[in-house]
Amino acid sequence: MIHLRDIKKVFNSGRPNEFTALYGVSLDIDEGGLTVLKGPSGSGKTTLLSILGCMARPTAGRILFQDQELTSLPERFLATIRRQTFGFIFQQFNLIRGITALDNVMIPAYPSGEKRAQIEARAFALLDSFCLKHKAAANVEWLSGGEAQRVAIARALINDPTVIIADEPTAHLDSRLSGEFMETMLRLKGQGRTILIASHDPIVFDATCVDRVIVMRDGAIITPDNAA
């Protein structure tokens, strides 16, 4: 499904603070599985995740998605692929304060050109599926941590993505909520979605629903095919 070949990522190239985050990484992600990128802070897992999700371009190497070469595509085409294919869950949730949970869920769907009523109906249905319909009109700053996490997941699903990408999604959750998050990932996996998570949380990478754990250190993959 997603194939990386000899991916290198350099930040601040040619400057005194030049930093290489990834060194020649090659990786194949199959459709329908749950893969965890595991490693300490600075190991390169977030950078690798951003390249897998077409949020960042590699300095060198090739990216193929469903046999389509993405490496040199113009940004406008990458933006369409991101919107139609990927749903993103961020470490800080990245919800927009001052607007409602419903509005936050709807935002990624606006560029699609759909009528607002259609997007709103889909957003309500997603919030209802996470037992949050009663919070639809609440500003997100009034939500608990667990509620904010569920809103962030609903937002990631608004465009019905085939791939879910989550970067340290349990970093600000307690053990109970972290376990609930992985139960949600199990449900999404059961729907046939491909899930990629970067995490150093044992609740995540030791979960029974995880198909594959990829260990990273110093910008390289240490165990590319370690099954969970």
SVG drawing of the C-alpha trace seen along z (x, -y; Angstrom):
<svg xmlns="http://www.w3.org/2000/svg" viewBox="-28 -31 56 42">
<polyline fill="none" stroke="black" stroke-width="0.4" points="0.0,0.0 2.7,-2.5 6.3,-1.9 9.3,-3.9 12.6,-3.4 15.9,-4.8 14.3,-7.7 16.5,-10.4 15.3,-13.5 17.6,-16.4 16.5,-19.6 18.3,-22.9 20.4,-21.6 23.7,-23.5 23.3,-25.4 25.3,-25.1 22.3,-23.5 21.9,-20.9 20.3,-17.7 19.6,-14.3 16.4,-12.8 16.2,-9.7 19.0,-7.7 18.1,-5.6 14.8,-4.1 13.0,-1.5 9.6,-0.2 6.5,1.4 3.1,0.9 0.4,3.3 -3.3,2.5 -5.5,3.2 -3.0,3.7 -2.1,1.7 1.6,0.7 3.3,-1.0 6.6,-3.0 8.3,-2.6 11.4,-4.4 12.7,-7.1 12.3,-10.8 14.5,-11.8 14.5,-8.4 12.9,-9.7 9.5,-8.0 7.5,-11.3 9.4,-12.3 8.9,-8.9 5.2,-9.1 4.9,-12.5 6.5,-11.2 4.2,-8.1 1.2,-10.5 2.5,-12.8 2.8,-15.7 6.5,-16.1 8.7,-15.5 11.9,-13.4 15.3,-15.0 16.1,-11.9 14.4,-8.6 11.1,-7.5 7.5,-7.3 4.9,-5.1 1.3,-4.9 -0.8,-2.1 1.9,-1.9 1.7,-5.7 5.0,-7.7 4.4,-10.6 7.9,-11.9 7.8,-14.7 4.1,-15.4 3.1,-19.1 1.7,-20.1 -1.8,-20.6 -2.0,-16.9 -0.5,-15.8 -3.1,-17.9 -5.8,-16.0 -4.3,-12.7 -3.9,-13.7 -7.5,-14.9 -9.0,-11.8 -6.8,-9.1 -5.4,-10.0 -7.0,-10.9 -4.6,-12.5 -4.7,-12.4 -2.1,-14.6 -0.4,-14.5 -1.8,-17.8 -5.2,-17.0 -4.9,-20.4 -8.5,-21.3 -9.4,-24.9 -10.4,-26.6 -13.4,-29.0 -15.5,-26.9 -17.7,-23.9 -16.8,-20.2 -19.1,-19.9 -17.3,-22.6 -13.9,-21.1 -15.0,-17.8 -16.3,-19.4 -13.2,-21.5 -11.3,-18.9 -14.3,-18.3 -14.8,-21.9 -12.3,-21.7 -14.3,-18.8 -17.0,-21.2 -19.9,-19.2 -22.9,-21.1 -22.6,-22.1 -25.7,-20.1 -24.2,-16.9 -20.9,-17.5 -22.8,-18.4 -24.9,-15.3 -21.8,-13.1 -20.1,-15.0 -23.1,-14.5 -23.1,-10.8 -19.4,-10.5 -19.9,-12.3 -22.8,-10.1 -20.7,-7.0 -18.3,-8.2 -21.1,-9.0 -20.5,-12.7 -23.5,-14.0 -24.6,-15.8 -21.3,-17.7 -21.7,-18.8 -22.5,-22.4 -19.9,-22.7 -16.7,-24.6 -13.7,-22.2 -12.0,-24.0 -14.9,-22.8 -14.2,-19.1 -12.4,-16.6 -9.2,-15.1 -10.9,-11.9 -13.7,-13.8 -11.2,-16.0 -9.4,-12.8 -12.7,-11.4 -13.5,-14.6 -10.0,-14.5 -10.6,-10.9 -14.0,-11.9 -12.4,-14.8 -9.8,-12.3 -12.7,-10.2 -14.8,-12.9 -13.5,-12.3 -13.8,-8.5 -10.0,-7.9 -8.5,-4.5 -5.4,-5.3 -5.4,-6.6 -2.1,-8.3 -1.7,-9.0 1.4,-10.7 1.9,-9.9 -1.9,-9.9 -1.8,-8.7 0.9,-11.1 -1.6,-13.2 -4.0,-10.5 -4.1,-8.3 -3.9,-4.5 -7.7,-4.0 -8.1,-6.5 -5.1,-5.1 -6.7,-1.7 -10.0,-3.1 -8.1,-4.7 -6.6,-1.4 -10.1,0.2 -11.2,-2.5 -8.2,-1.6 -9.3,2.0 -12.8,1.0 -11.4,-1.1 -9.0,1.7 -12.1,4.0 -13.6,1.6 -10.6,2.4 -8.7,-0.8 -4.9,-0.9 -3.5,-2.4 -0.1,-3.9 0.9,-5.0 4.1,-6.6 4.4,-5.9 6.7,-4.9 3.7,-4.0 3.6,-0.3 -0.2,-0.4 0.0,-1.1 2.7,1.1 1.8,4.0 -1.8,4.0 -3.1,7.2 -4.6,5.5 -1.2,4.4 0.0,6.4 3.5,5.0 6.0,3.0 8.8,1.2 11.6,0.2 13.5,-3.0 16.7,-4.6 18.9,-7.4 16.9,-7.8 17.1,-4.2 14.8,-1.1 16.2,1.5 13.6,4.2 11.5,3.7 9.5,6.9 9.0,7.5 5.5,8.8 3.7,7.7"/>
</svg>
